[in-house]
Amino acid sequence: MPTIAEKRATFRQLHQAGCFVIPNPWDIGSTRYLQHLGFKALATTSAGYAFARGVPDAAVSRDAMLAHIAEIVAATDLPVNADFEGGYAHAPEGVAESVRLCVATGVAGLSIEDSTGDKAKPLYDLELAVERIKAARAAIDKAGGDVLLTGRAECFLVGRPDMDETVRRLMAYSAAGADCLYAPGIRSPQQITAVVKAVAPKPVNVLMPGALGLTVEDLAQFGARRISVGGTLARVAWGAFIRSARQIADEGRFDRFGDAVPHAELNAFFSEDMAKWTP
């Protein structure tokens, strides 16, 4: 298995040129299967893990999330980026402490959001949001500086779809030390290219939350360097589960079981995979 330093170096190299997809597993099994498919890096999903624990997104404690991130990091040879929500603190000092703990899990990267969780005031004031990014940057630098920091502008996700504000925030986070910029919720080619142009030459992550008709090639042409899917793969799995369970409950039928992956196929994959990870 590559060392933590090697994973981090690989992750940084991926952000230098081209475009890559960084899918989001939510447990060890999905992590191992995504590695098997040949992806170059992975990212955790706060929503996917929360749903697996039976709680809403953003309801997982910092300690539980750190343990989950460490488990995913240990389960793969690939670099892992942590969906670290808002750093599990409001004050910059708290963000710095959380980031220190996250770096210790062995992640190759992590992201910090600027949403507050307060519907009345969904975004931190820009000055405080910048200080939070600076605190995350300082914590990473103190630990060695090789973890890639992503600054997130949550405007579109919290009901403030203002491109001017989004770009202003991303540029400020870039200046504060973010290595990669991310505005989840932007979808149109015009929005994506505007963000890419504004923060160039730093790389941009684009979220693909559903079937929008865009391909990896399309997003690469718009200038995206990294493509993530958030909790969507987990929700796809939940969709199949819910539809099958509802059919049993409502109709007494099992027709949807025809979409299931054969037991032998999964068993064979995990048997082979387990052998690779067993000393």
N, C-alpha and C positions, 0 to 999 in steps of 0.2 A: 504493500500500500504506500502511496506517496506520503511524504511527511507533510505536516501542516504548512511549513514554509513553502514547499513545492506546490501545494494546492493553491496557496495565496498568489504565488508567482504566476501560475497558470491562469488564474482568474483575472489578474491584472492584464496579462497578455491578451486575453480574449477581448478586452475592452479597447485595444489599440486600433483595430481595423476590422472591417467586415460586419456581419450581423449574426447573432446566435440566439437560439431559444433556450430559456432557462425555466423549464417546467417546475411545477410546485407539488411535490409529494406531501403526504400527510401522515405517513407511518413508514416503518421499515420495509414492508412489502412493496409499497408503491415506489419507494426510493430505489430499491434494488432493481425493480422492473424498468424504471426510467433509465437507470445506468445501462442496463442490458440493451436498451434501444439505441444507444450511441450518443445520447446528449452529452454536451461538454461540461455542463455545470447544472446545479439544481438550486432551488430556493424553497425555504419553508413557507407555509401559508398559515397565518394566524387563524383565518376563518376555517380552513379545512381541519386543523387540529382542534379548534374549539368545538366544532360540530361533532367530531369523533368523541369528545369528552362529554357531550350532551349539554353544552352551554353555548350562548350566543357569542359571536365574534367580539373580541375585546374583553371578554369575561374571564380569560385564563390568567392566573397570577403570574408574576414575573418568575418566581422560582419554578413553577410548573413549565413555563415556556422555555426557560433556560435548560431544564432537564430534557425537554423535547428536542430542542435545537442540538444539544450535545449528542443525543441518541441518533439523530439524522446524520450529523457529521461523522459519527463513528461507523455508520452503516454503509458508507460509500467511499470509493476512491476519488470521487469528483469534488471539486470545490463547491461549497454550500454558502449561499447568501441567506442571511436571516431576515425574515419579515419581523422586525423588532418593534412594530407599532410606533408609539410615541416615546419609546425609551422608558416606559413604566415610571415616569415622574414628570412633574410640571416644571420644577426649577432646573436650571442648567446643571447644578451640582448633582442633582439626583439622576439626570440623564447620563452624566459622566460616569457615575458609579455603576449604573446599569450597563452601559457600554463596556466598561472594564470587565464586568462579569461575562458579557456576551463574547468578547474577544477571547476569553479564557476557554470557551467551549471548542475553539478550533475553527470557527467560521472563517471564510475567505472574504466575506463582505457582510454588511448589515445596512438597513435603511432606518431612517428616523422621519416620522410624519410630523406635520404641523397642525393636525387637528386636535382639538381639546377634549372631545367627547361631550361637550356642553352644547345642546341644541340652540340655546340662546346666544352663544358666542362660539361658533364651531371652529374657528381658527385662532391660533395664537396671534397676538399683535406681531407685526413683522420684526420689530426690534427684538422681542423675546424669542421669536422663532429662530432668528439668526444666532442669538446667544446660545440656544440649545444645540444648533449645528456646530458652533465653535467648540462647545463643551465636548461634544461627541468626537470631534476632530482631535482635540487635545488629549482625550482619553486614549484614542487609538495611537496617537504619536508617542505617548508615554509608554505604551505597551510594545512599541516596535515600529509602528507606522505602516505595516504591510497589509492591513485589512482595508478593503475598499469601502468607502462611505458613500451611501446614496441619500441625497436630500429629496424629500417628497413634498410636493405642493398638493394638498388635498382639496383644493377649491371645487373641482367638479364633483367630487364625491360627497361634499357636505352642502350642496345646493347653491353654490356660488360659482356658476360656470362663466367666469370672467377671464378671458384670455390675457388681458393686460395685467391683471393682478397675478395670474398664474405665472406669466413670464417674469414679472417683477420679482416674485418670490424665488423662483428658480435661479435667477441671476444672482440674487443676494445669497442664496445657499451655496452657489458655486464659489462666490467670492469668500465665503466663510469657511471653505475647505472641503465641500462635498466633491467627491471624485466623479460621481455619476448623478444625473438628474432625472426626475421621474414625476410625471403629473398624471396619476391614474384618472381615467375618465375621458381624456381627450381621445377622439376617435377619427375625425376626418383627416384626409391628407393635408389640408390647409393648416389644421391645428398642430399636427405632428411636425410638419416642416417648419412652422413658426417657432416651435420650442427648440428644435434641433439647431436652427439658425441662431437663435438668441443665446444659447449657452455654448456654442462651438468655441473651441474644438473638443470640449468635454462630451463624453458619450451620454446618450439618452436611452432610458428604459421605456418601452411602450407596453401597456397592459392590453391583452386581448381577452376580454371577459366573455365573449360569445361569438356566434357566427355572424361577423360583420361583412363577410365577403372579401376580406383582405387576406393576402397570403404573406408568407415570410418574405418572398421576393418583393412584394409590394412595399412592405414596411422597410425593407433594406433600401429600396429606391427612395423612400421618403427621408432616409437618413438615420433610422433607428439603429442603434448598435446592439441593443439587448431587448428580447421580447419575453415577457412573463405572462402567466395565465392566472395568477392569484389562486383563489379557491375554486376555480371552474372545474378542474379535473375531479376534485372531491365532490362537487355538486352534480357532475355527470354520473358519478357512482351512486350518489344519493338518489338521483332521478330514476335510475334503473331499479334500485331497491324499493323506492316508494311506489312506483307504478306496479311492480310485481306484487308487493304486499297488499296494495289496495285492491288489486284484482282478486286475490284470495279472499280478502275480507268482504268485499262488496258483491262478488260474483261466484265465489266458490270455484274459481278456475285457476289453472296453472300455466296458461298458454305462454306467458311472458318468460317462462323458464327456458324457452327455446333460444333466448339470447345469451344464456349463461356460457361462460368459458368452460370447456370440459374439465372435470376434476383432474383427469390424467395429465392434461397439458400444464395446468398450474402446478400440480404435484411434481412433475418432472422438472419444470423450471426451478422451483425452489429447492428441490433435492440437489440439482447440479450447482445452484448458486450457494447453497449451504456448504457444500464441499469446498468451494473456493475460500470461504471465510472461516473454516474450521482449521485451527493450527494442526 
